[in-house]
């Protein structure tokens, strides 16, 4: 709408060897516990193995995570790799995968190269973007009612920003298997206004579905469809560079988009 080599230091194991001395003092049984000395063990791994171990570890804080990657580009590459094969998260992801993705998102946000993005909308945000991850999901009954299990396929989600006019158009592509396969789209037009150095307020203006055959399919559940993709509210731009943009909205959703050619829409 991607490390630095170091020896791996194993955590010490603390053992407790208890010697119990039964002595009678006013009828009490006394126990003494002496801890064993901690044992440390280190070993060297090849540089690549260390990188794999670090990448698979928990996300930690952004400051801690940054040390795993030599450059911001490495972190972006890791995010792209984490997003492979999950279909933008639209139909759900595992908690482990979500934690991995959100850790990388927070890492990039902590090193945003454009700290005041709304001051640079024309340079950084204007243009066409394609959604590559979102916490918006279509699951259970909603997925069944919209026919997105078997009958209709959800295609790409694009966002076209016109910074000069303060307009945005979200385009969601669909293909349907009826008597013959046909394609269509939901287009949602919105206006926005800058409210802070990082945030814009968004107002829904209109929505259309084309062609008519697709509208006929969605007509009964059109309000549900619109509620899923309705952008109205506010959006915080938490990261943006020449090719990647991350945002968070007032509904606690995360959006990750990559710059793309308008000809794709």
N, C-alpha and C positions, 0 to 999 in steps of 0.2 A: 505499500500500500509500500591471523587469524590465527638461557639456563646455564646455568653455570654448573660445571662439574664439581663434585665435592664428595669426599668419602661419606659413606652412609654409616651413621652412628646408631647402633641399636640401643634402645632404651634399656636401662638396667632393670633387672628383675630383683625385687626385694623379697627375701625369704625370711621366715621367722622360725627358728629352732627353739622350741620351748622345752625347758627342763623344769619339771615340777618337783619341788621338794616339799614333802609332807612333814611339816613340823607343827607341833601343837603349841600354839600360843593363844591362850584363852579359848581353846577349842576351834581356832580358825585354821583353814588350809591355805597356805601361801603358795603362789605361783610366780615364777620368774620367767621372763621372755627375753632372750638376747637376740638381736637382729644379726643376720649374717652380713659380712662385708659385701657391698655391691660389686658386681662383676661387670666390667665393660668389655665390649668386643667390637672391633671395627674391621671393615673389609672394603676393598676397593671394587668398584664396578666400572665397566666401560661407560664413557660419557653418555652414550645413547640410552643405556639402561637406566641411568640416573634420571634422565629427562622423562622417560616413560613413567618411572615411579612417581616423580613429582607431578606429572600431568594427571595421574590417576588418583592422587591424594585429594582430600577434601578441599573445597575452595578457600577456606580460611578468610581472613580479612583482605580487602583489596590491597593494602600495603604489603601484607605477607605474600599474596599471590603474585604481585608484580615481580618479585625476585625470581620467579620461575621462568620468566621470559626476558630475553635480552632486549627486545624492542617492542613497541606498541604493535608493530606489524605481526610479531610472533603471537601476541595475544589475540589479534583479529583472526589469524589463521587457525588458532585453537578453537575459537568460537565457530568459525565456518565448519571445522571438522566435527564439532559437537552437534551441529545442526543437520548433519547428513542423515538422510533416511527417516526423518520424523515428520515429513509433510507439514512443516511450519508449526507443528504442535496442535493443529486444528482438531485432530481427533484424539488428543491426549498423549501424554508421555509418562514414563515411569518417574517416581519421585527422585531416584538417583540421577536420571538424565536431567530432570528439571533443576536439581541442585547444581549440577555441573554447569549448565547453561547460565543460570542466574549468577553463579560465582564469577563467570567470565564477563557477564554483562556489568556487574558491579565493578569489576576490575577496570574495564574500559571507561565506565562512567567516572571513576576516580582519577583518570588521566585524560579527561576530555580536552582535546586541543582547541576547542572553541568555547571558552567559558561563558561568553555572553551571546548565545546563538541567535537570539531575536534581533540583535544589532547587525547580524550578517545574514539575514534571510535570503537576500538577493544572491549573495555569493555562495552560500553553503546549502541552503534548503530548497531554493527554487529548482524546479525540474521534475523529472519522473523517477519514482521510486517503486521498488517491488518488495513486498513483504516476504521475509524469510523466516520469521518466528513471531509468534504472539501467544500470550497466555489466554486469549479468547479461545474457547473450545466448543465444539458441537458434538455432544455426546448423548447417549441414551435416547429418550423419546424425541428430543428435538431433532436428532440426526435421522431417526426413522420417519418422523412427520415430514421433514423436508426432502425425503427421498434420496438422501446422500449416502445410503448404504449400497444400493444396487442400481437404482434408476437414473440418478443424476450424479455427475462427477464435478467436484469443485476444482476449478482451475486456478490460475494466478490471480493475485490480488495486487492491484497497482494503486499508487497515489500520485496524482499530478498536482503540484503546488505552483500557483501563480503568485509570487511574492508581491509583484507590483499591484495587482488587483486585490490582494488579500483573499484569494479564493483557493479552495482545494476540492478536488474531485476524486472520490474513491471508486475504483472500478473492480468488481468481482466477476471473474469469468466462470461460466458454467458450460457443461455439455450434457445433453440429455439423449437417452436411448429410447426413442419412441418408435414409430413405424420406420423412421430413418433417423440417423444420428444428426443432431443439429446443435449449434452452439449459440450462446447468448450471454448477456451480462446484466448485472445490477450496477447502476451508476448512482452514486450519492453525491450531490453537490452541497458544499458548505462554505460559509464565510468565516473568517477568523479575525481577531484583533489582538494585538500585542498587549499583554497585561504586566509582564515583568521581563527581566533580562533573559529569562529561560522559558517563560510560559506564554501560551496563547489561549484565548477563549474561543470556542468553536460553536457555531450556530448552524443547525441543519436548515438548508434552503429547499431542497427538492430531492426526489428519488424517482428513478424510472427503471423498468425492466424491458429489455428487448431481446428477441422479437416477441410478438404476441403469444406464440405457442409456449414460451417459457413463462410468461406472465400467467397464462392459464394454469400452468402446473403449480406455481407458487401462490396463486391468488388466495386460497383458503388459509395459508399460513404466512401471508405476506408480513403481517405485523411481527411475527416471530423472527422472520428473516431480517427485517429492518432493525429490530431490537439488537440483534447480534452484531450488525455492522454499523449501527448508528454512531457517528463520531461526536455527537453533541456533548458539550461539557468543557473541560480544559485539558490541555496536553502540555506536559513538561518535556522540553528537549534536553535530554540528559547527556547526550553524546552526538557529535556530528563532525565528520571530516569530508573529504572529497568523494568518498565512495560508500560510507556507512553512516546510518543514523539510528539512534536509540531514543525511544520516548516512553513516558509513563503518563497514564491518564487518571482522571478523578475516580475511576472505577477500579483502581489498583491493577490495571492491565499493563503489561510490558509489550512494546513493539520494536522489532528489529527490522530495518529495511536497508536495501542496497540500491545504489544509484543504477539506473538502467536506461536503455535507449527508448525514447517515446514511441518509436516504431513498433515496439513489442505490444503496445496496448491494442 
